[in-house]
């Protein structure tokens, strides 16, 4: 996990198992002190949003907000 700078966690559909997922993730990542943003509208929950792989991204954990800093299309 040395190259991971943050983790984005999608919102579980119907918020099912959210607390369980969060506890497991916190336990597994505790020694890395990696910032985690939960309940992002990606994956299987509504509304859905696509995120491009490998794009330069800025994450504001205070708001919370995600900004893609470069073009999504070549």
Residue frames as a rotation matrix with the C-alpha (Angstrom) as fourth column:
UNK 1
0.562 0.827 0.000 0.00
0.827 -0.562 0.000 0.00
0.000 0.000 -1.000 0.00
UNK 2
-0.217 -0.758 -0.616 3.00
0.696 -0.562 0.446 2.31
-0.684 -0.332 0.649 -0.19
UNK 3
-0.924 -0.158 0.349 1.75
0.376 -0.545 0.749 3.94
0.072 0.823 0.563 -3.40
UNK 4
-0.005 0.996 0.090 -1.83
0.830 -0.046 0.556 4.48
0.558 0.078 -0.826 -2.22
UNK 5
-0.885 -0.344 0.314 -2.43
0.170 -0.866 -0.471 8.09
0.434 -0.363 0.824 -1.19
UNK 6
-0.559 0.779 0.283 -6.16
-0.754 -0.335 -0.566 7.83
-0.346 -0.530 0.775 -0.41
UNK 7
-0.911 0.369 0.184 -9.04
0.404 0.888 0.219 5.38
-0.083 0.273 -0.958 -0.66
UNK 8
-0.569 0.815 -0.107 -12.47
-0.820 -0.552 0.153 6.14
0.066 0.174 0.982 -2.13
UNK 9
-0.913 0.324 0.249 -15.22
0.226 0.908 -0.353 3.80
-0.340 -0.266 -0.902 -0.99
UNK 10
-0.710 0.703 0.042 -18.43
-0.160 -0.219 0.962 3.55
0.686 0.677 0.268 -2.97
UNK 11
-0.423 0.679 0.600 -21.79
-0.891 -0.192 -0.411 3.76
-0.165 -0.708 0.686 -1.25
UNK 12
-0.958 0.136 0.252 -23.25
0.145 0.989 0.018 0.30
-0.247 0.054 -0.968 -0.66
UNK 13
-0.583 0.811 0.043 -26.62
-0.097 -0.122 0.988 -0.21
0.807 0.572 0.150 -2.32
UNK 14
0.490 0.871 -0.022 -29.33
0.057 -0.006 0.998 0.61
0.870 -0.490 -0.052 0.22
UNK 15
0.124 -0.583 0.803 -26.47
-0.858 -0.470 -0.209 1.32
0.499 -0.663 -0.558 2.69
UNK 16
0.952 0.280 -0.126 -26.43
-0.206 0.885 0.418 -2.41
0.229 -0.372 0.900 3.39
UNK 17
0.662 -0.681 -0.313 -23.42
0.748 0.631 0.206 -3.54
0.058 -0.370 0.927 5.47
UNK 18
0.582 -0.458 0.672 -21.93
-0.025 -0.836 -0.548 -0.01
0.813 0.303 -0.498 5.52
UNK 19
0.665 -0.305 0.682 -20.86
-0.747 -0.289 0.599 -0.20
0.014 -0.907 -0.420 9.19
UNK 20
0.766 -0.366 0.528 -19.35
0.155 0.903 0.401 -3.67
-0.624 -0.225 0.748 8.70
UNK 21
0.648 -0.531 0.547 -17.41
0.664 0.041 -0.747 -2.63
0.374 0.847 0.379 5.58
UNK 22
0.613 -0.385 0.690 -16.11
-0.355 -0.914 -0.195 0.48
0.706 -0.126 -0.697 7.32
UNK 23
0.729 -0.313 0.609 -14.87
-0.585 0.178 0.791 -1.43
-0.356 -0.933 -0.053 10.38
UNK 24
0.709 -0.470 0.526 -13.07
0.540 0.841 0.023 -4.03
-0.453 0.267 0.850 8.26
UNK 25
0.582 -0.483 0.655 -11.43
0.506 -0.415 -0.756 -1.38
0.637 0.771 0.003 6.07
UNK 26
0.663 -0.325 0.675 -10.32
-0.604 -0.765 0.225 0.68
0.443 -0.557 -0.703 9.08
UNK 27
0.756 -0.366 0.542 -8.82
-0.248 0.607 0.755 -2.42
-0.605 -0.706 0.368 10.71
UNK 28
0.633 -0.487 0.602 -6.96
0.726 0.642 -0.245 -3.50
-0.267 0.592 0.760 7.57
UNK 29
0.379 -0.466 0.800 -5.56
0.540 -0.590 -0.600 -0.01
0.752 0.659 0.028 6.81
UNK 30
0.977 0.121 -0.173 -4.86
0.211 -0.513 0.832 1.27
0.012 -0.850 -0.527 10.35
UNK 31
0.341 -0.926 -0.165 -1.08
0.613 0.086 0.786 0.86
-0.713 -0.369 0.597 10.16
UNK 32
-0.289 -0.445 0.848 -0.92
0.951 -0.235 0.201 2.89
0.110 0.864 0.491 6.92
UNK 33
-0.283 0.269 -0.921 -2.87
0.432 -0.821 -0.373 5.94
-0.857 -0.503 0.116 8.20
UNK 34
-0.882 0.006 0.470 -4.42
0.462 -0.178 0.869 6.32
0.089 0.984 0.154 4.73
UNK 35
-0.672 0.699 -0.242 -7.22
-0.505 -0.673 -0.540 8.90
-0.541 -0.241 0.806 4.36
UNK 36
-0.806 0.497 0.322 -10.54
0.587 0.742 0.323 7.30
-0.079 0.450 -0.890 3.40
UNK 37
-0.707 0.676 -0.205 -13.59
-0.685 -0.727 -0.036 8.96
-0.174 0.115 0.978 1.84
UNK 38
-0.807 0.466 0.362 -16.74
0.362 0.876 -0.318 6.86
-0.466 -0.126 -0.876 2.36
UNK 39
0.047 0.998 0.049 -20.14
0.555 0.015 -0.832 6.80
-0.830 0.066 -0.553 0.62
UNK 40
-0.657 -0.291 -0.696 -18.95
-0.419 -0.626 0.658 8.09
-0.627 0.724 0.289 -2.75
UNK 41
0.418 0.908 0.040 -21.66
-0.405 0.226 -0.886 7.73
-0.813 0.354 0.462 -5.41
UNK 42
-0.255 -0.489 -0.834 -19.72
-0.947 0.300 0.114 5.22
0.194 0.819 -0.540 -7.49
UNK 43
-0.966 -0.180 0.188 -20.34
-0.217 0.956 -0.198 1.54
-0.144 -0.232 -0.962 -7.95
UNK 44
-0.736 0.672 -0.079 -23.76
0.565 0.675 0.475 0.01
0.372 0.306 -0.876 -7.36
UNK 45
-0.281 0.651 -0.705 -25.60
0.732 -0.330 -0.596 2.73
-0.621 -0.684 -0.383 -5.42
UNK 46
0.137 0.420 0.897 -27.72
0.864 -0.494 0.099 5.49
0.485 0.762 -0.430 -6.93
UNK 47
0.927 0.120 -0.355 -26.96
-0.331 -0.186 -0.925 8.01
-0.177 0.975 -0.133 -8.28
UNK 48
0.543 -0.746 0.384 -24.03
0.683 0.659 0.315 6.43
-0.489 0.091 0.868 -10.10
UNK 49
0.785 -0.418 -0.456 -20.98
-0.551 -0.808 -0.207 8.29
-0.282 0.414 -0.865 -11.31
UNK 50
0.806 -0.587 0.073 -18.09
0.544 0.686 -0.483 7.01
0.234 0.429 0.873 -13.41
UNK 51
0.680 -0.698 -0.226 -14.52
-0.392 -0.606 0.693 7.83
-0.620 -0.383 -0.685 -12.39
UNK 52
0.781 -0.440 -0.443 -11.69
-0.373 0.240 -0.896 7.55
0.501 0.865 0.023 -14.92
UNK 53
0.806 -0.578 -0.124 -8.78
0.535 0.624 0.569 5.25
-0.251 -0.525 0.813 -14.02
UNK 54
-0.002 -0.987 0.161 -5.39
0.994 0.016 0.112 6.89
-0.113 0.160 0.981 -13.73
UNK 55
0.299 0.144 0.943 -6.57
0.459 -0.888 -0.009 10.50
0.837 0.436 -0.332 -13.99
UNK 56
-0.822 -0.570 0.005 -5.03
0.329 -0.481 -0.813 13.14
0.465 -0.666 0.583 -11.75
UNK 57
0.229 0.969 -0.097 -7.59
0.499 -0.032 0.866 13.68
0.836 -0.247 -0.491 -8.99
UNK 58
-0.774 -0.359 0.522 -7.93
-0.233 -0.606 -0.761 16.12
0.590 -0.710 0.385 -6.12
UNK 59
0.018 0.760 -0.650 -9.85
0.633 0.495 0.596 15.00
0.774 -0.422 -0.472 -3.04
UNK 60
-0.528 -0.057 0.847 -11.11
-0.500 -0.786 -0.365 17.44
0.686 -0.616 0.387 -0.43
UNK 61
-0.553 0.265 -0.790 -11.92
0.567 0.815 -0.123 15.47
0.611 -0.516 -0.601 2.72
UNK 62
-0.937 0.185 -0.295 -13.34
0.124 -0.615 -0.779 18.54
-0.325 -0.766 0.554 4.48
UNK 63
-0.659 0.689 -0.301 -16.29
-0.752 -0.595 0.283 19.19
0.016 0.413 0.911 2.08
UNK 64
-0.169 -0.783 0.599 -16.17
0.169 0.576 0.800 16.19
-0.971 0.236 0.035 0.85
UNK 65
0.734 0.333 -0.592 -15.45
-0.459 -0.400 -0.793 16.75
-0.501 0.854 -0.140 -2.85
UNK 66
0.022 -0.698 0.716 -13.68
0.527 0.617 0.585 14.97
-0.850 0.364 0.381 -5.69
UNK 67
0.642 0.109 -0.759 -12.30
-0.500 -0.690 -0.523 16.88
-0.580 0.715 -0.389 -8.69
UNK 68
0.484 -0.496 0.721 -10.85
0.764 0.641 -0.073 15.27
-0.425 0.586 0.690 -11.79
UNK 69
0.296 -0.472 -0.830 -7.99
-0.001 -0.869 0.494 17.60
-0.955 -0.146 -0.257 -12.74
UNK 70
-0.756 -0.559 -0.341 -7.49
-0.356 -0.086 0.931 16.53
-0.550 0.825 -0.134 -16.36
UNK 71
-0.187 0.703 -0.686 -9.56
-0.976 -0.055 0.209 15.67
0.109 0.709 0.697 -19.40
UNK 72
0.147 0.344 0.928 -11.52
-0.476 0.846 -0.238 12.42
-0.867 -0.407 0.288 -19.17
UNK 73
0.855 0.235 0.462 -11.09
0.284 0.534 -0.796 11.87
-0.434 0.812 0.390 -22.92
UNK 74
-0.163 -0.980 0.112 -7.94
0.561 0.001 0.828 11.68
-0.812 0.198 0.550 -25.00
